[in-house]
Amino acid sequence: MELNEYLAYSFPGLHLKPCLYNQWHIGIHFELGENLYQFKDGNKLNVDLFELVYSQTTAIFNDLFSEQDEIMLVTNAYLPIGNKKNVKAPKVYKQFLKNKELKYKIRQKTLPVMIDDEGDPSESYISQFHLKCKKGDLNFPFLIKALCHKDFHLKPKLGKRKGAYDPDVFFVNISKNIIYYIYDDRGCEVIATSKETIVPLYNNYTEWVAEYNRDEIERMLDIT
């Protein structure tokens, strides 16, 4: 089953893009960093914040993905409209795949022109790539760190920026019907087709959910 077929069957109507939590009826939005700031002592990066965020995002990943699970690693690359020839997969796959033979199985499709916040077509489109793999095929600790580094000059990085924006990366667990998206050091989203699948995750990491959001999520997940 390819990505389009999988999403249409398991997550009908979902667009694989940021703000998954607002698109789907079962999910959790985590706020990361526990009120720490990215900088301290002026312009010095707060290493303690990033170490905490790495541990949080990795803990969530390990709770959601086992070694046996089938995964789709999906990447949205945002490219200028004029750049539609010889589009190559983002360096995400080259940098963070342990099993290099899998690079020959990457699939690509072009999505419609992006719409900006005011509803007008932008100057970019999405070139979406996906790859079926297993957890052991990924150097996921470094990939997770790169996702947390999106806005900062820290290594590892997602790769040289060729598009309008840094790529978005989605971890799709097709065995458990879960999608995990780390948008940057500030937070991440998890959605699922079954409440029971992610209730343990919420119970384990309730303190990482903003207090103003907990009642809504607990009603969604039927937690009493």
N, C-alpha and C positions, 0 to 999 in steps of 0.2 A: 504494500500500500504506500503510495506516494504522499507527500505532505498535503497537497490539496484535498485528496480523498480522505485522509485521516481527519483533517480539521472539519471538513464538511460533515463527516459522520459523528465525530466525538464532540466537537465544539461548533455546532452549526451557528452561522452568523458572526463568529468571532473573526476579527482582523488581527493578525499577528503583528502588533505594533505596541508602543508604550501605552500605559494606562489599561492594562489587561483587567485590573480589579474593577474598573468602572464599566467594563464591557460584559462581564460575566456574573452569574448569580451565585457562584460558590467561590470564595477566595479570601485571601488574607493579604493585607498590606503591612509590611514591617518598616518601621523607621529605625535606622541604624545609628550607632555612635553614642547613644545615651547622653545627649546634650553636650557632647564635647564639640569643640570647634576645629575647623581644618587648620587654623593657624594659632600660634601662641608666640608671645614675646615679639610682637610686631609682625614681620613677614615670614617667620620660621614655621615650616610645616609641623603640625602636631603628629608626631610619629605614633603616640599612644592611641590617637583616634583611628589611624589606619590599621594598626595591629588589632584593635577591637573589631573593626568592621570586617577584616579578613576572617577572624575567628567566627563571627556571627554568620556571614554569608556561606562559609565553608560548612559550618554545623548544619545549616538548613539544607544545603546541597546533599550532604551525607545522609541526612534523615530521609530525603526524598528519592534518592537514587541508590540502588544496590548494584552489585557487580553483575547481576544477571539481567537487569532491565535493558530493554531496547530503548535507545535514545535517538532523537533527531536533534542535531546541533544546527540551529537555524540562525542565519545572519542576514540582516537587512542593511545593505550598503546604499547610501544616499548619494546619487550621482547627478551631475549637471545634465540637463536634457540633451545637450549636444554631444554627450559622451555615451554613445550606444554601440560603438564598435570595439571588438576585442576586449570586452569587459572580463576582467579576471576576478577570481574569488578573493575575498579579503584575506589579508595575511593571518587572520585568526586561525585558519586551517593549517597553514604552513608552520606557524609558530607553536601551536598548542596541541597538535596531533602527535601522539607517540607512535601510532601505527601509520607510517608515511604512505603505505600502499593504499590507504583509504582515500587519498586525495584524488584518485582516479574515479571515485564513485560520487563525487560532489555533483549535485544537481542544481540548476539555476532556472529562474523565471523572472520576467520583468513585470512589475506591478505598475498600476496607473500613476500619473503625475501626483505628487504630494499636494495636499491642500493646506494652506497656511491657516493661522488662527482666525482670520477674518473670512475664511471660506473661499479665497481666491486661489487659483492654481499658482504654485510656486515654480521656481526654475529647476526643480529637482524631480527625479523619479527614483523608485526603489528597485534595485537589482537584488533579488532574494535568493540566497543559496541555502541548501540543506544537505545534511549528510547523516546517514544512519550509522550508529556506532554503539559501543558499550562504554561504560564508565572507565574501564581500564585502558581504552584507546586514547583517552584525553589526559593531558597534563592539566587537570582542572584546578589545582591550587594556584598555578600561575595564571591561568585564564581568569579565574575569579579575581585575583589581584589586579589584573589589567583592566577589568571592568570597573573596579573601584577607583582606578587611576584616571578615569576618563577626562577629568577636568584639570589634571595636575601633571607636572613634569616629573613623573616617577616611573620607574621601570618595575615590571614589564609593562609594555604598551600594546594596544590592539594592532598596531601597525601604522605605517605611514598613511596620513590622511589624504585621500584623493578626492573625496566627495565633499558635499556641502556640510556634512556632519560626520562624527564618528559613527561607526556601525553599531547597530543594536544587536545583541546576541540573546537568543532564547534557548533554554534547555527544555526539550519536550520529552517527557517520559511516556512513551507510547504503550508501555506495559501497564502502567498505573493510571494513565490519563491525567497527567499533571503537567503544568507548564510553569517554569520558574524563570523569572526575568529580574536581573539586577540592573537597575538603571544607572546608578553611580554610587558613590560613597554614602549617599543620604538614605537610600532605601531599596527595597525589592518587593516583588509581587509574586504570589503563588495562586494559581487557580486550578480547579479540578472538576471532574464530572460527578464526583461523589463526595458528600460531606464527610463521611466516615474516613476517607483517605487522609484528610488534612486536619481533622480534630486533634489527633495526637500532637501534630506540629504546633497548633495553637496552644495547647495545654503546656507544651514544653517551653515555649518562648513567648508567653503572654506579655511579659514585661517589655518585649521589643515592639509591641503594638501600642500606638498612641492611645492614651486613656480616652480621648474623645471618640475614638473609633471602636472601642472594645464592645460596647453594647450592641452596635450594629452588627459586628462580626459574630458575636455570640448568638444573636437572634438568627442570623443567616445559617449558622452551623448547628442550631438547636441545642446549644449548650445552656444548661440550667444551673 
